Amino acid sequence: MQLPYPFYFLRISFTDVVDVLLVTWLLYQVYKLLRGSVALNVALGLLSLYLVYLIVNALGLGLLSSILGEFTSVGVLASIILFQQEIRRFLLNVGKVALEGGGPLNWLRRPARAAAGALNLSAFVEAAKSLATKETGALICFGLSSDLSAYAESGDLLDAEASKRLLLAIFHKNSPLHDGAVLVVQGRLLAARCILPVSQNPDVPAALGLRHRAALGLSEATDAVVLVVSEETGQMSLVRHGEIYRGLSATDLRAHLQDWLLPGTKASA
């Protein structure tokens, strides 16, 4: 097929169209994999650096072009090192689809998982209030667009409906699941006893313990909202985008969760 003026010199075949569509789909899958994480910013930084290299090379700036060329020459190896967790997760998803016999078309139709219903905020607020009264520590992570499957694999999978009694049972001091974080994805308790990355921010107050630092670490790496109940003080806190909101009342806790997790909707009682 030949395009009209002014692109009459271009010839596009059916194969070219399929090629462009496949590349577009692949880039979209990569974006979904990195969305909401620090890895997306790193990928955009690498892409920007490569675009600058192309511009510098076109302008004939030899020295700068050589310097940037050294970075781009090791770009594939650097990408494998920087995105090793994302690449591993991508290959695991491909392998699961292959084992299930779904084929590539099934993967196209396959969303992350259909929402299991409205998020029951009351279960989490009431459980947090009860745990705070007893000064029992808790760490609950609410996933948004970021993929938390890598963190879920570090714990024990539950895939259970959220309830106050279940949360209290998990974080009971004698429970084998109390040490670690609970991950909440699409309104369900995905996993418990999960290990989170600890924040390396030197500005974190010394009064905050490992539980708060883990909540900050996850919020720095993903867009998750983390609910923390302090074992020492019984204070309830929320962590989001690397910022911590301490000493919240049950009313404030519900209001923040409503705004961040269910914007424009009414939380289920």
N, C-alpha and C positions, 0 to 999 in steps of 0.2 A: 504494500500500500504506500502511495506517495502522497505526502501532505501538500495542501495548497500553498500559494505564496503567503508569507515570505519564507516558509520552511519547505519549499518544493524540492530542495536538494536532499532532504532526509527521506529515507525509505524505512518503513516499519513493517516488519513481518509479524505473523501470529506468534512466532517463537519469542520475539522481542517483548511483546505484550505479556506473555506468560512469565518471562524472565523478570520483568519489572514488578509484576504482581507478587511473585514468590519472594523477591528481595524485600518488598514492602511488608509482606506478612511476617518475614523473618525479623525485620527490624522492630515491628510491633510486638512480637513475642519477647524480644530482648528488652524492650521498654517495659513491658508488663513484669518481667522478671526483676528489673532493677528499680521499678517505681517505688518511691517512698523510702529509699535507702540511700546511704552515703555513696554507694557504688554508682548510682546514677550521676551524681555530681562529678565523680572521678571520670566516668565515661564521657561526659560532656567536656570535661577539661582536656582529655586526650583528643577528642574530636576537634576542639578549638585549636589545639596545638598543631594538629595535622593540617587544618585549613590555613593557618598562618604560614606553615611550611610551603604549601602550594602557592600562596601569594608571593612569598619571598623568593621562591624559586622562579616564578614567572617574571618577577622584576629584575632578576639577574644579580641579586645581592649574594655574592659568592660565599663570604665568610659566614654570615648569618645562616645562609642556606645549608652550609656544611655542618654547622652546629646543630641545627634543628634536624638535619638528616640523620645524625647519629641517634637522636631520640626516636625518630620514626623507624629506624632500621631494627631496633629492638622492641618495637611496639607490640608485636605478637607475643613475645616472651613475657614482657611486662604485664600485658593484659591477662595472661594465664596466671601469673602470680597474684595480681591484684584481685582478680575475680574468680579465684579458685573455688570459693563456696558457691557462687552463683552458677558457675559452669557445672559443678558437681550436682547441684539441685536440678539444673536443666537436663543433664544426662539421666538422672534418676527418674524424672518425669517421663522422658522418652522411653526408658526401659519399662516403666510401669505400664504405659500405654501398649507397648509391644507385647508384654506378657498377658495383658488382658484381652488382646486380640481386637482392640478397637480400631487400629489403623489410623492414618493421618487425618482422614475426614472426621473421625470421631473426636480427635484431639481438637480440631477446629471448633466443633460444637461444644466442647467441654469447658464450661466456666470453672472457676476455682471450686465451687460447690454452691448449690442453691442455698439461699439464706434459709435458716431453719426457723425463722419467725422473728418477732420483735425481741429486742434485747430487754431482758427483765432486770431493770435497774434496781428495783426494790430488793431483789435477792442479794445483790452485791452490797448495797447500802446498809441493809439490816445486818448482814453478816459482818461487815466491817465495823459497824457500831458495837455489835456484841463482842467481837474480838478485841476492840479497843478498850472496852470496859474491863475485860479480863487481862489486859496487857499481853495479848498473844500476837506474835508477829505474823504478818501476812504479806504476800506479794502477788498481785493480780494484774495481768497484762491484757489489755484490750487491743486486738489487732484491727487495723484499718486497711489501708491499701498495701502495706508492706507484707511480704511473705515471711511468716514466722515458722515455717515448717522445719528449718534448720535447727531452731531452738527447741521445737517440739520433740525432735528426734533425740535430744539430750535427756529427756525425761520419760515419763510413762504416759502412753496415750490413753485417753479416757473417752472422748467423744460423747459426753453426757450432757443432759439438760441441766442448766444452771438452777440451783436452789440454795436457799440459806442453809438448810441442814447439811447438804453435801459439802458446801464450802467450810462450814464449821468442822465437819468431820475430817476434811483434808488438812486443815491448819491446826487441828488439835495437837498438843505438844507430844502426845504419844503415838501419833499417826506416822507411819513410814513415809507418807507423802508430804509432810509439812515442810520439810527442808527444801526450799527451792521456790520456783514461781509457778503459778497457774496461768495458762494461756487461754484466752477467750477469743474465739474466732467465730464471727457470724452468729453470736448469741449463745454458742455452746462452749462447754469446757473441753477444749481440745486436748490438753495434756497437763500433767502436774509434775512436780519435782524437777522442773526445767532449770537448766543452768543459763544464766544471762551474762553478757559481757560487762565487766566492771569499768566504770568511767575512770579515765586517767586525767581528768581535769584537775589541775593543781589548785583551782579556786574553790573546790568543794569544801564546805566547812568541816573541820575535824570532828565536830559533834555528830555528824552523820555516819552511820555504820555501813556495813557491807551491803545490807538490804537496800538502803537508799542509793548507794553507789551503783549497785546492779540495775536499779530502776533508771537512774540517770544514763547508764551505759546503753541500755536498750533504746531509750528515747533519743539518744544521739545517733544511733545507727539506723533507726526505723522511725516511722510516724506513729508508733504505738503509744497509747495512753496507759500509764501504770499507776495502780492504786497500791499504796504502802501503808501498813499499820505497824507502828513502832513497837517492838517488844519491850523497850526500856521505858518509854513514856506513855505508850498507849495512844499517841497522836496519829491521826489519819492525814495522809498527804497524797497529792496527785503529782505526777511527773509527766511533762509533755515538752517535746522539742528541746530537751536539755535544761528545762526550767522546773523548779520544784515549788509547789504550793503547800506549805506546811500548816499544821494545826487547824484543819478544816472541821467544821461541824457537819453533822449528817445532812443538814439542809444545803449547806454550801457544796458538799460532796455530790449530792444529787444534781444540783444546778449545773456544776461544771461538767459532770458526765453527760447530762442532758444536752448541753451546748456542743460538746466535742464529739459525742458518739451518735447522737440522734438529733442533728440540727433540723429544725422545721417540723419535727414530729413530736408526738406525745409519748413519753415513756410508758411502757406497760406496768401496771401496778403489781 
